[in-house]
Amino acid sequence: MTTPTSRAPDSGACNACLRRGWLLAKLAGPLDYRCRDRERLLDALALSDDELICALGGSRRGELARTYAALAADQLHDGDATQRPQAICRHRARFPAGLRFASGPRSLWVTPDQARLDELARRPVVALLGSRRASDYGMEVGRALGRGLAAAGVAVAALAREGICAAALSGALQANGAVLCAVPCGVDVATPGVAASVRNRIGSRGCVLAEVPCGTPVRRWAQAASERMVVGLAQLTILVEAEDSRRELAPARLAQALQRPLGAVPGRVTSTLSTGTNALIDAGAKLVRGPHDALELLGLCAPLSAPCHHAGTALEPELRLVLEEVSAGRDTPDVLVRDDRPLSAVLHALSVLELRDLLVRADGGRYLRRA
């Protein structure tokens, strides 16, 4: 990999911190191995540059140390700076205060600019995280939380990752809200899948940030390390849906280690995707049923309920009855059929409720009530 060149005029990143980004890119292989255990990865990221070279450099220690020491300012800063994302390091006043912990990033590459990051980091920020392979229930709750928090003026922080994170960012963008999106690569490198389409919609409404220089491809260790950036930026971390595993509950452990408030969304007791969040609630995490609970945990007044929350009371009796039955778990057309309600009437009612944005189609021909 070539030496990083990303810098804008007065980028706010000192040479030492830019060298750190170069070093992390060079040690991507050993860091990928370390990320199997999140605690080992965080321990490695807390090391100084010299310690990191000694611990992970292997047979390349001498070469890395010599190249690192010889890096000149023009090697780190060359190129057309005005066309590149800005970098900022922890030695600058605008660096987010929440990221100033031992294993936190030393520098960030930011787009569109530092001023936007500074403005968003000063708002109330909520991190919405969870499983990559989320259920339709988890995706709908993630979207609703993102949408509701963004409408209340809260910045939503998440990863450029499939599942809950993509749903949360999408919901916040639907409300024209502000988002902070951490990527596991250079900010100029495309991320794959659904997360890419969500990221492309951020534009000037949010901020994309990375710990590694421009041109760095997606790395496994950076995916794991991005979690600590999102948790660090937030005053409240919420896990929407997660299995009871060390990997999926890693953000919760980090929030607890940093003594940041932690919330979790309850899930179906029969779903393995809810075992982690249900266990967190049992262990003392705050119960989050919707945006109002999150706002209360932030010490903010909950906004007035959106019109859609009252829409069910204004429905025709038969539509309201179908909506209530879907909410109770009778969520397929076949189950909703009865003697006085033929299949044609059921399909009509479901279509009307879907058009009114009260229901959404889920997997397996099921319907899910909008949160």
Salt bridges, closest charged atoms under 4 A:
ASP32 OD2 - ARG219 NH2 2.45
GLU39 OE1 - ARG246 NH2 2.76
GLU39 OE2 - ARG253 NE 3.00
ASP49 OD1 - ARG20 NH1 2.73
ASP118 OD2 - ARG94 NE 3.99
ASP118 OD2 - ARG122 NE 3.15
GLU119 OE1 - ARG116 NH1 2.60
GLU119 OE2 - ARG123 NE 2.94
ASP136 OD2 - ARG366 NH2 2.40
GLU140 OE1 - ARG143 NH2 3.56
GLU140 OE1 - ARG370 NH1 3.02
GLU211 OE2 - ARG228 NH2 2.65
GLU227 OE1 - ARG38 NE 3.65
GLU227 OE2 - ARG161 NH1 3.11
GLU243 OE2 - ARG133 NH2 2.12
ASP293 OD2 - ARG289 NE 2.80
ASP293 OD1 - HIS292 NE2 3.62
GLU316 OE1 - ARG356 NH1 3.51
GLU318 OE2 - ARG341 NE 2.63
GLU325 OE1 - ARG330 NE 3.05
GLU325 OE2 - ARG338 NH1 3.58
GLU325 OE2 - ARG341 NH2 2.94
ASP331 OD2 - ARG366 NH1 3.20
ASP340 OD1 - ARG338 NE 2.66
GLU354 OE1 - ARG361 NE 3.00
ASP357 OD1 - ARG370 NE 3.12
